[in-house]
Amino acid sequence: MNIEKDINLIKKNVLEMIGEAELKEKLSSGAKLRVKFGVDPTSCDLHLGHSVVLQKLRQFQDMGHTVVLIIGDFTAQIGDPSGRDTTRPVLADDIVKRNAETCTQQAFKVLEKSRTEIRYNSEWLKGFMAGQDFINVSKNMTISRLLEREDFKSRLADQSPVSLLEILYPIFQGYDSVAIKADIELGGNDQIFNMLVGRAVQKIYSQTPQTVTTMPLLVGTDGVKKMSKSYCNYIGIADSASDIFGKVMSISDDLMYDYYKILTDENVEEIKALHPMKAKKKLASILVEKYHGKNEAEGALENFEKVFSKKEIPEDIQEFIVSKPEKLVDILLLVGICKGKNEARRLISQGAVKIDNEKIKEDFIFEPKECILQVGRRHFRKLRGS
């Protein structure tokens, strides 16, 4: 066993590792590590930002270790305050459960199921809140320590409210590490405070503290904020092949090279020698193949070139029946292009909507007929009357 080789492999693309000495000791003993990653199912889709950590988790699995994927069904009802300037809304139990099931299914697009242990933190946190454990941990943690985090400082300086539950959130996440006896925890660099609290809580229970490993945050398609469903700048790993391809092609050239570095094993310097358009198509193909397979990747490339280079209509266009006169705003919702009427009105007013290649700039009553509805450069629907 080459411990230094294993450590170097683990540290690839890692931003920071705290507790490397403990990790080396555990690896030297030949122990199989329990590698923790927590997901709060506040939304039902995982995206490429999550895949940064999922890929590292898969690397641990390939080395023979066990990944413990914690579905934060309990903590999702609080909401992780990391990087937030407002309090998250509380989610209903049924929404959390549905999102948790979807998250689990999507995680297995990357993780090996046989080496993954799925746990829900409601298993232990409901009892933790009601019993002596909460008292034991609370008396060893100070409010001043929990308020050290920058997001709380900013909100308090702006006189924005910080709920007591948000302050306690890192303790709950820390106790997760105790409950599963985590050896190492992975997360984005926005999670470092929560993970360090996990080390502190483990020490209270005389456990060897977990090694904290932070991964880079993937910037979203807007090129500004971290990838998040909340910011509508994400590429979902369950998105269709054409959507993944199209979204990747929409990012800036500079961001493309970051995606290569974080999401692939390609040599970035060699990629920079390519024409940016060729490099971007290659990146889009790599990512589509990873989640949909080679045939879908080839089809997505062909479809993209038809739509964008040759200005043709894609072959896999969805067809919808419009049985009676409808407002165009309502049709955009009906065919699944827009999620709300405000979004539909905005797209129409911006001239992003075309019918049979004619730009539409205001809402109107659409009379059922056969036509091609286009929104932006990527979304096509075929409409026809009943």
C-alpha positions in Angstrom: 0.0 0.0 0.0 1.4 3.4 -1.1 -0.1 5.9 1.3 1.5 8.9 -0.3 0.2 7.9 -3.7 -3.3 7.5 -2.2 -3.1 10.9 -0.5 -2.0 12.6 -3.7 -4.8 11.0 -5.6 -7.3 12.1 -2.9 -6.0 15.6 -2.9 -6.3 16.1 -6.7 -8.6 19.1 -7.4 -9.1 19.5 -3.6 -9.0 23.1 -2.4 -8.2 22.4 1.3 -7.7 19.4 3.5 -7.8 19.7 7.3 -6.8 16.7 9.3 -4.5 15.1 6.8 -2.5 13.5 9.6 -5.5 11.6 10.9 -6.3 10.5 7.4 -2.8 9.1 6.8 -3.0 7.2 10.1 -6.3 5.6 9.1 -5.1 4.7 5.6 -1.9 3.2 7.1 -4.0 1.0 9.4 -5.7 -0.5 6.3 -9.1 0.7 7.6 -11.9 1.2 5.1 -13.0 4.8 5.4 -16.5 6.0 5.9 -16.7 9.0 3.6 -19.5 11.4 4.3 -21.4 13.7 2.0 -24.7 15.4 2.9 -27.4 16.6 0.6 -30.3 18.7 1.9 -33.2 17.8 -0.5 -34.4 21.4 -0.8 -34.7 20.8 -4.6 -35.3 17.7 -6.6 -32.4 17.9 -9.1 -28.7 17.4 -8.7 -26.5 19.5 -11.0 -22.9 19.7 -12.2 -22.0 21.6 -9.1 -22.9 18.5 -7.0 -21.1 16.3 -9.4 -17.7 17.9 -8.4 -18.1 16.2 -5.0 -19.8 13.1 -6.4 -16.9 12.4 -8.7 -14.5 12.6 -5.7 -16.7 10.3 -3.7 -16.7 7.8 -6.6 -12.9 8.0 -6.5 -13.0 6.9 -2.9 -15.3 4.0 -3.8 -12.9 2.9 -6.5 -10.2 2.8 -3.8 -12.4 0.4 -1.8 -14.0 2.8 0.7 -17.7 3.3 1.6 -19.6 6.5 0.8 -22.2 7.5 3.3 -24.7 9.7 1.5 -26.8 11.6 4.1 -30.1 12.8 2.9 -30.9 15.7 5.1 -34.6 15.2 5.4 -34.5 16.7 8.9 -32.2 19.6 8.2 -33.9 20.4 4.9 -36.8 21.7 7.0 -34.4 24.3 8.4 -32.3 25.2 5.4 -28.5 25.5 5.3 -27.6 29.2 5.8 -24.3 28.8 4.0 -23.8 31.7 1.6 -27.3 33.0 2.1 -28.3 36.6 2.8 -31.9 35.6 3.7 -33.6 32.8 5.7 -34.6 29.9 3.5 -38.3 29.0 3.4 -39.3 25.9 5.4 -40.4 22.9 3.2 -43.3 20.6 3.8 -42.6 16.9 4.7 -44.0 15.5 1.5 -41.9 17.8 -0.7 -38.8 16.9 1.2 -39.5 13.2 0.8 -40.1 13.5 -2.9 -37.0 15.5 -3.4 -35.0 13.0 -1.4 -36.0 10.1 -3.6 -35.1 12.0 -6.7 -31.7 13.1 -5.3 -30.9 9.5 -4.4 -31.7 8.2 -7.9 -29.6 10.9 -9.6 -26.6 10.4 -7.3 -26.3 6.8 -8.6 -25.6 8.3 -12.1 -22.1 8.8 -10.5 -21.8 6.6 -7.4 -21.6 2.9 -7.3 -24.7 1.6 -5.5 -23.0 -1.4 -3.8 -20.5 0.9 -2.1 -23.0 3.5 -1.0 -24.8 3.7 2.3 -27.9 5.9 2.2 -29.0 7.4 5.5 -31.6 10.0 6.4 -30.6 12.3 9.3 -34.1 12.3 10.7 -33.1 8.8 12.0 -31.0 10.4 14.8 -31.7 14.1 14.8 -35.3 13.8 16.1 -34.0 11.9 19.1 -31.0 14.2 19.4 -33.3 17.3 19.8 -35.4 15.6 22.4 -32.6 14.0 24.5 -29.5 14.5 26.5 -27.2 14.6 23.4 -28.5 18.0 22.5 -27.7 19.3 26.0 -24.2 17.7 25.9 -23.3 19.3 22.6 -24.8 22.7 23.3 -22.9 23.2 26.5 -19.7 22.6 24.7 -20.5 25.0 21.8 -20.7 28.8 22.2 -23.0 31.2 20.4 -20.0 33.4 19.6 -18.3 30.4 17.8 -21.5 29.7 15.8 -21.8 33.4 14.8 -18.2 33.5 13.5 -19.4 32.6 10.0 -19.2 35.4 7.4 -22.8 35.0 6.1 -24.2 35.6 9.7 -21.9 38.6 10.2 -23.1 40.1 7.0 -26.8 39.6 7.7 -26.4 40.9 11.3 -24.6 44.0 10.0 -27.4 44.6 7.5 -29.9 44.1 10.4 -31.3 41.1 8.5 -32.8 38.3 10.8 -30.9 35.2 11.6 -33.1 32.4 13.1 -32.1 30.3 16.1 -32.6 27.2 13.9 -30.1 28.6 11.4 -27.6 29.2 14.1 -28.0 25.6 15.3 -27.7 24.1 11.8 -23.9 23.4 11.9 -24.5 21.5 15.2 -27.1 19.3 13.5 -24.7 18.7 10.5 -21.9 18.0 13.0 -23.9 15.4 14.8 -24.5 13.6 11.5 -20.8 12.9 11.6 -21.0 11.4 15.1 -24.0 9.3 14.1 -22.3 7.7 11.1 -18.8 7.7 12.5 -17.4 9.7 9.6 -13.7 9.4 8.8 -13.8 12.1 6.2 -16.3 14.7 5.0 -16.5 16.3 1.6 -18.2 19.5 0.6 -17.9 22.7 -1.3 -15.7 25.4 0.1 -18.8 27.2 1.3 -19.3 24.2 3.7 -16.0 24.5 5.6 -17.5 26.1 8.7 -20.1 23.4 9.1 -17.6 20.6 8.5 -15.2 22.0 11.1 -18.0 22.1 13.6 -18.4 18.4 12.8 -14.8 17.8 13.9 -15.6 19.7 17.2 -18.7 17.7 17.8 -16.9 14.4 17.2 -14.3 15.3 19.8 -17.1 15.8 22.3 -18.0 12.1 21.7 -14.3 11.0 21.9 -14.3 10.1 18.2 -11.3 10.7 16.0 -12.3 13.9 14.2 -13.1 13.6 10.5 -10.8 14.9 7.9 -12.4 18.0 6.2 -11.9 18.1 2.5 -13.3 21.1 0.5 -13.9 20.9 -3.3 -14.1 24.0 -5.6 -17.5 25.5 -6.1 -18.6 25.3 -9.7 -19.6 28.7 -11.1 -23.0 28.6 -12.8 -23.8 29.3 -16.5 -24.2 33.0 -15.7 -20.4 33.1 -14.9 -21.1 35.0 -11.7 -22.7 33.0 -8.9 -22.1 29.4 -7.8 -24.2 26.9 -9.7 -27.6 26.6 -7.9 -31.2 26.0 -8.8 -32.0 29.0 -6.7 -30.0 31.2 -9.1 -31.4 29.5 -12.3 -27.8 29.0 -13.6 -27.5 25.3 -13.3 -27.0 22.3 -15.6 -28.9 19.3 -14.1 -27.3 15.9 -14.4 -30.8 14.6 -15.2 -31.3 17.3 -17.9 -31.9 16.0 -21.4 -28.9 15.4 -23.6 -29.8 18.4 -25.8 -30.3 20.7 -22.8 -27.0 19.7 -21.3 -25.3 20.3 -24.6 -27.0 23.6 -25.2 -26.4 25.0 -21.7 -22.7 24.1 -21.9 -22.4 25.8 -25.3 -23.9 29.0 -23.7 -21.1 29.5 -21.2 -18.2 31.9 -21.7 -14.9 30.7 -23.0 -13.1 31.5 -19.8 -15.7 29.6 -17.8 -15.3 26.7 -20.2 -11.7 26.1 -19.2 -12.7 26.1 -15.5 -15.3 23.4 -16.3 -12.6 21.4 -18.1 -10.3 21.6 -15.0 -13.0 20.8 -12.4 -15.3 18.4 -14.3 -12.9 16.4 -16.6 -9.5 14.7 -16.7 -8.6 16.5 -19.9 -5.3 18.5 -20.2 -6.4 22.1 -20.1 -3.3 23.4 -21.8 -4.0 21.1 -24.7 -7.6 22.1 -24.8 -6.5 25.8 -25.0 -4.7 25.0 -28.2 -8.1 24.2 -29.8 -10.4 26.7 -31.4 -12.8 27.8 -28.5 -15.9 26.6 -30.4 -14.3 23.2 -31.0 -13.2 23.0 -27.4 -16.7 23.9 -26.2 -18.4 21.2 -28.3 -15.9 18.7 -27.0 -16.7 19.6 -23.4 -20.4 19.4 -24.1 -20.0 16.0 -25.7 -17.9 14.7 -22.7 -20.5 15.8 -20.2 -23.5 14.5 -22.2 -21.7 11.1 -22.7 -21.0 10.9 -18.9 -24.7 11.1 -18.1 -26.5 9.8 -21.2 -24.0 7.7 -23.1 -22.0 8.0 -26.4 -25.0 7.7 -28.8 -26.9 10.5 -27.0 -23.8 12.7 -27.1 -23.3 12.2 -30.8 -27.0 13.0 -31.4 -26.9 16.1 -29.2 -23.9 17.4 -31.2 -25.7 16.7 -34.5 -28.8 18.4 -33.2 -26.9 21.4 -32.0 -25.2 21.9 -35.4 -28.5 21.6 -37.2 -30.2 24.2 -35.0 -27.3 26.7 -34.6 -25.1 26.3 -37.5 -27.5 25.3 -40.3 -30.6 27.0 -38.7 -32.6 23.8 -39.1 -35.4 22.5 -36.8 -34.3 19.7 -34.6 -35.5 16.2 -35.4 -36.6 15.3 -31.8 -39.1 18.2 -31.6 -42.0 17.6 -29.2 -45.5 17.9 -30.5 -48.4 19.4 -28.6 -52.1 19.6 -29.4 -53.9 22.9 -28.8 -57.6 22.1 -28.8 -59.0 25.6 -28.3 -57.9 29.3 -28.6 -55.4 30.1 -25.8 -53.3 33.0 -24.8 -49.7 32.6 -26.0 -48.5 33.1 -22.4 -50.6 30.0 -21.4 -49.3 28.0 -24.3 -45.7 28.6 -23.1 -46.6 27.1 -19.8 -48.6 24.3 -21.4 -45.6 23.1 -23.5 -43.3 23.2 -20.6 -41.0 26.0 -21.7 -41.9 28.4 -19.0 -42.7 27.7 -15.3 -44.7 30.9 -14.7 -46.6 33.6 -16.5 -44.2 36.3 -15.5 -41.4 34.5 -17.2 -43.5 33.9 -20.3 -44.5 37.5 -20.5 -40.8 38.6 -20.1 -39.7 36.3 -23.0 -42.4 37.6 -25.3 -41.6 41.2 -24.5 -37.9 40.5 -25.2 -38.7 39.1 -28.6 -37.4 35.7 -27.7 -40.6 33.9 -29.0 -41.2 33.1 -32.6 -44.0 31.3 -34.4 -43.0 29.9 -37.8 -39.9 32.1 -37.6 -41.9 35.3 -37.1 -40.9 37.2 -33.9 -43.8 37.8 -31.5 -43.5 40.8 -29.1 -46.8 40.8 -27.3 -49.3 38.3 -26.0 -52.3 37.3 -28.1 -55.0 34.7 -28.5 -53.5 31.8 -30.4 -55.9 30.0 -32.8 -55.1 26.3 -33.1 -53.1 25.5 -36.2 -50.0 23.6 -37.2 -46.9 25.6 -36.6 -43.4 25.7 -35.0 -43.1 27.5 -31.8 -39.5 28.6 -30.9 -38.3 30.2 -27.7 -34.7 31.5 -27.7 -32.2 29.5 -29.6 -32.7 26.0 -28.0 -36.4 25.4 -27.4 -38.7 24.2 -30.2 -42.2 22.8 -30.0 -44.6 21.7 -32.8 -48.2 22.8 -32.3 -51.3 21.6 -34.1 -55.0 21.7 -33.6 -57.1 18.8 -32.5 
